[in-house]
Amino acid sequence: MDGSLYAMDQLFGFLANYNAKLRNGYFSYTNNNKEIFRVANALKPGTFDTDTSSHAILLVADLNDVDDAILTVNLMLDFATQFSENFHASICDGNRLPLTKQMISHIR
């Protein structure tokens, strides 16, 4: 929320520990080689590399293409929660407004 840039080495390390794979400039979280959701740079150009700087990431999924949409949303919320705790970040909606714990519980 304050615009501080993430340290890319820490971001890449966190995503690697979360078993996300870097593909075409974004990270993909998969199960049995099927993509569940992506982690992308929320700033232009939307991709990550070692020279990238960003203060915002986004999580996206095609809920029509996953085996279990409810599980996918829960996995994304779990990821967002862990990320926010590790990077002192806020979980926001599509308008970049912070989500309250009550709203996150309601989404679940």
Rosetta constraint file for C-alpha pairs under 8 A:
AtomPair CA 1 CA 89 HARMONIC 6.88 0.50
AtomPair CA 1 CA 90 HARMONIC 6.49 0.50
AtomPair CA 3 CA 55 HARMONIC 5.56 0.50
AtomPair CA 4 CA 55 HARMONIC 5.71 0.50
AtomPair CA 5 CA 53 HARMONIC 6.33 0.50
AtomPair CA 5 CA 54 HARMONIC 5.25 0.50
AtomPair CA 5 CA 55 HARMONIC 4.41 0.50
AtomPair CA 6 CA 10 HARMONIC 7.62 0.50
AtomPair CA 6 CA 11 HARMONIC 6.78 0.50
AtomPair CA 6 CA 53 HARMONIC 6.99 0.50
AtomPair CA 6 CA 54 HARMONIC 6.03 0.50
AtomPair CA 6 CA 55 HARMONIC 5.65 0.50
AtomPair CA 6 CA 87 HARMONIC 7.73 0.50
AtomPair CA 7 CA 11 HARMONIC 6.21 0.50
AtomPair CA 7 CA 53 HARMONIC 7.84 0.50
AtomPair CA 8 CA 12 HARMONIC 5.89 0.50
AtomPair CA 8 CA 50 HARMONIC 6.61 0.50
AtomPair CA 8 CA 52 HARMONIC 7.16 0.50
AtomPair CA 8 CA 53 HARMONIC 7.09 0.50
AtomPair CA 9 CA 13 HARMONIC 6.04 0.50
AtomPair CA 9 CA 50 HARMONIC 7.67 0.50
AtomPair CA 10 CA 14 HARMONIC 6.06 0.50
AtomPair CA 11 CA 15 HARMONIC 6.23 0.50
AtomPair CA 12 CA 16 HARMONIC 6.04 0.50
AtomPair CA 13 CA 17 HARMONIC 6.10 0.50
AtomPair CA 14 CA 18 HARMONIC 6.21 0.50
AtomPair CA 15 CA 19 HARMONIC 6.36 0.50
AtomPair CA 15 CA 20 HARMONIC 5.34 0.50
AtomPair CA 15 CA 21 HARMONIC 7.73 0.50
AtomPair CA 15 CA 27 HARMONIC 7.53 0.50
AtomPair CA 16 CA 20 HARMONIC 5.47 0.50
AtomPair CA 16 CA 21 HARMONIC 6.87 0.50
AtomPair CA 19 CA 29 HARMONIC 6.80 0.50
AtomPair CA 20 CA 27 HARMONIC 5.68 0.50
AtomPair CA 20 CA 28 HARMONIC 5.25 0.50
AtomPair CA 20 CA 29 HARMONIC 4.55 0.50
AtomPair CA 20 CA 30 HARMONIC 7.13 0.50
AtomPair CA 21 CA 27 HARMONIC 5.22 0.50
AtomPair CA 21 CA 28 HARMONIC 5.19 0.50
AtomPair CA 21 CA 29 HARMONIC 6.54 0.50
AtomPair CA 22 CA 26 HARMONIC 5.62 0.50
AtomPair CA 22 CA 27 HARMONIC 4.38 0.50
AtomPair CA 22 CA 28 HARMONIC 6.34 0.50
AtomPair CA 23 CA 27 HARMONIC 5.92 0.50
AtomPair CA 23 CA 28 HARMONIC 6.68 0.50
AtomPair CA 24 CA 47 HARMONIC 7.76 0.50
AtomPair CA 25 CA 40 HARMONIC 7.89 0.50
AtomPair CA 25 CA 46 HARMONIC 7.95 0.50
AtomPair CA 25 CA 47 HARMONIC 4.50 0.50
AtomPair CA 25 CA 48 HARMONIC 4.94 0.50
AtomPair CA 25 CA 49 HARMONIC 6.46 0.50
AtomPair CA 26 CA 38 HARMONIC 6.85 0.50
AtomPair CA 26 CA 39 HARMONIC 6.02 0.50
AtomPair CA 26 CA 40 HARMONIC 5.01 0.50
AtomPair CA 26 CA 41 HARMONIC 7.37 0.50
AtomPair CA 26 CA 46 HARMONIC 7.74 0.50
AtomPair CA 26 CA 47 HARMONIC 5.28 0.50
AtomPair CA 26 CA 48 HARMONIC 5.86 0.50
AtomPair CA 27 CA 38 HARMONIC 5.61 0.50
AtomPair CA 27 CA 39 HARMONIC 4.99 0.50
AtomPair CA 27 CA 40 HARMONIC 6.45 0.50
AtomPair CA 28 CA 35 HARMONIC 6.39 0.50
AtomPair CA 28 CA 36 HARMONIC 7.55 0.50
AtomPair CA 28 CA 37 HARMONIC 6.12 0.50
AtomPair CA 28 CA 38 HARMONIC 4.53 0.50
AtomPair CA 28 CA 39 HARMONIC 6.31 0.50
AtomPair CA 29 CA 35 HARMONIC 5.96 0.50
AtomPair CA 29 CA 36 HARMONIC 5.74 0.50
AtomPair CA 29 CA 37 HARMONIC 5.48 0.50
AtomPair CA 29 CA 38 HARMONIC 6.05 0.50
AtomPair CA 29 CA 39 HARMONIC 7.81 0.50
AtomPair CA 30 CA 34 HARMONIC 5.21 0.50
AtomPair CA 30 CA 35 HARMONIC 4.26 0.50
AtomPair CA 30 CA 36 HARMONIC 5.16 0.50
AtomPair CA 30 CA 37 HARMONIC 7.15 0.50
AtomPair CA 31 CA 35 HARMONIC 6.54 0.50
AtomPair CA 31 CA 36 HARMONIC 6.79 0.50
AtomPair CA 35 CA 66 HARMONIC 7.82 0.50
AtomPair CA 36 CA 61 HARMONIC 6.47 0.50
AtomPair CA 36 CA 62 HARMONIC 7.99 0.50
AtomPair CA 36 CA 66 HARMONIC 6.33 0.50
AtomPair CA 36 CA 72 HARMONIC 6.46 0.50
AtomPair CA 37 CA 59 HARMONIC 6.72 0.50
AtomPair CA 37 CA 60 HARMONIC 5.55 0.50
AtomPair CA 37 CA 61 HARMONIC 4.48 0.50
AtomPair CA 37 CA 62 HARMONIC 7.48 0.50
AtomPair CA 37 CA 72 HARMONIC 7.46 0.50
AtomPair CA 37 CA 76 HARMONIC 7.36 0.50
AtomPair CA 38 CA 59 HARMONIC 5.59 0.50
AtomPair CA 38 CA 60 HARMONIC 5.26 0.50
AtomPair CA 38 CA 61 HARMONIC 6.38 0.50
AtomPair CA 39 CA 57 HARMONIC 6.72 0.50
AtomPair CA 39 CA 58 HARMONIC 5.74 0.50
AtomPair CA 39 CA 59 HARMONIC 4.77 0.50
AtomPair CA 39 CA 60 HARMONIC 6.69 0.50
AtomPair CA 40 CA 46 HARMONIC 5.87 0.50
AtomPair CA 40 CA 47 HARMONIC 5.89 0.50
AtomPair CA 40 CA 48 HARMONIC 7.18 0.50
AtomPair CA 40 CA 57 HARMONIC 5.64 0.50
AtomPair CA 40 CA 58 HARMONIC 5.40 0.50
AtomPair CA 40 CA 59 HARMONIC 6.52 0.50
AtomPair CA 40 CA 60 HARMONIC 7.93 0.50
AtomPair CA 41 CA 45 HARMONIC 7.50 0.50
AtomPair CA 41 CA 46 HARMONIC 4.41 0.50
AtomPair CA 41 CA 47 HARMONIC 5.25 0.50
AtomPair CA 41 CA 48 HARMONIC 6.26 0.50
AtomPair CA 41 CA 54 HARMONIC 6.78 0.50
AtomPair CA 41 CA 56 HARMONIC 6.42 0.50
AtomPair CA 41 CA 57 HARMONIC 4.63 0.50
AtomPair CA 41 CA 58 HARMONIC 6.31 0.50
AtomPair CA 42 CA 46 HARMONIC 5.62 0.50
AtomPair CA 42 CA 54 HARMONIC 7.65 0.50
AtomPair CA 42 CA 56 HARMONIC 5.28 0.50
AtomPair CA 42 CA 57 HARMONIC 4.65 0.50
AtomPair CA 42 CA 58 HARMONIC 5.42 0.50
AtomPair CA 43 CA 54 HARMONIC 6.56 0.50
AtomPair CA 43 CA 56 HARMONIC 6.80 0.50
AtomPair CA 43 CA 57 HARMONIC 7.66 0.50
AtomPair CA 47 CA 52 HARMONIC 7.87 0.50
AtomPair CA 48 CA 52 HARMONIC 5.64 0.50
AtomPair CA 59 CA 76 HARMONIC 7.06 0.50
AtomPair CA 61 CA 72 HARMONIC 7.88 0.50
AtomPair CA 62 CA 66 HARMONIC 6.72 0.50
AtomPair CA 63 CA 68 HARMONIC 7.93 0.50
AtomPair CA 63 CA 69 HARMONIC 5.27 0.50
AtomPair CA 63 CA 72 HARMONIC 7.57 0.50
AtomPair CA 64 CA 69 HARMONIC 7.44 0.50
AtomPair CA 66 CA 72 HARMONIC 7.44 0.50
AtomPair CA 68 CA 72 HARMONIC 6.24 0.50
AtomPair CA 69 CA 73 HARMONIC 6.23 0.50
AtomPair CA 70 CA 74 HARMONIC 6.25 0.50
AtomPair CA 70 CA 108 HARMONIC 7.91 0.50
AtomPair CA 71 CA 75 HARMONIC 6.08 0.50
AtomPair CA 72 CA 76 HARMONIC 6.14 0.50
AtomPair CA 73 CA 77 HARMONIC 6.15 0.50
AtomPair CA 73 CA 108 HARMONIC 7.35 0.50
AtomPair CA 74 CA 78 HARMONIC 6.05 0.50
AtomPair CA 74 CA 108 HARMONIC 6.35 0.50
AtomPair CA 75 CA 79 HARMONIC 6.06 0.50
AtomPair CA 76 CA 80 HARMONIC 6.04 0.50
AtomPair CA 77 CA 81 HARMONIC 6.02 0.50
AtomPair CA 77 CA 104 HARMONIC 7.71 0.50
AtomPair CA 78 CA 82 HARMONIC 6.22 0.50
AtomPair CA 79 CA 83 HARMONIC 6.00 0.50
AtomPair CA 80 CA 84 HARMONIC 5.95 0.50
AtomPair CA 80 CA 91 HARMONIC 6.53 0.50
AtomPair CA 81 CA 85 HARMONIC 6.20 0.50
AtomPair CA 81 CA 91 HARMONIC 7.36 0.50
AtomPair CA 82 CA 86 HARMONIC 6.16 0.50
AtomPair CA 83 CA 87 HARMONIC 5.94 0.50
AtomPair CA 83 CA 88 HARMONIC 7.89 0.50
AtomPair CA 83 CA 89 HARMONIC 7.28 0.50
AtomPair CA 84 CA 88 HARMONIC 5.19 0.50
AtomPair CA 84 CA 89 HARMONIC 4.29 0.50
AtomPair CA 84 CA 90 HARMONIC 5.76 0.50
AtomPair CA 84 CA 91 HARMONIC 6.66 0.50
AtomPair CA 85 CA 89 HARMONIC 6.83 0.50
AtomPair CA 90 CA 98 HARMONIC 6.15 0.50
AtomPair CA 90 CA 99 HARMONIC 7.77 0.50
AtomPair CA 91 CA 98 HARMONIC 5.66 0.50
AtomPair CA 91 CA 99 HARMONIC 5.78 0.50
AtomPair CA 92 CA 96 HARMONIC 4.90 0.50
AtomPair CA 92 CA 97 HARMONIC 4.99 0.50
AtomPair CA 92 CA 98 HARMONIC 4.09 0.50
AtomPair CA 92 CA 99 HARMONIC 5.13 0.50
AtomPair CA 93 CA 97 HARMONIC 5.49 0.50
AtomPair CA 93 CA 98 HARMONIC 6.42 0.50
AtomPair CA 93 CA 99 HARMONIC 6.35 0.50
AtomPair CA 99 CA 103 HARMONIC 5.96 0.50
AtomPair CA 99 CA 104 HARMONIC 6.47 0.50
AtomPair CA 100 CA 104 HARMONIC 6.29 0.50
AtomPair CA 101 CA 105 HARMONIC 6.10 0.50
AtomPair CA 102 CA 106 HARMONIC 6.15 0.50
AtomPair CA 103 CA 107 HARMONIC 6.16 0.50
AtomPair CA 104 CA 108 HARMONIC 6.34 0.50
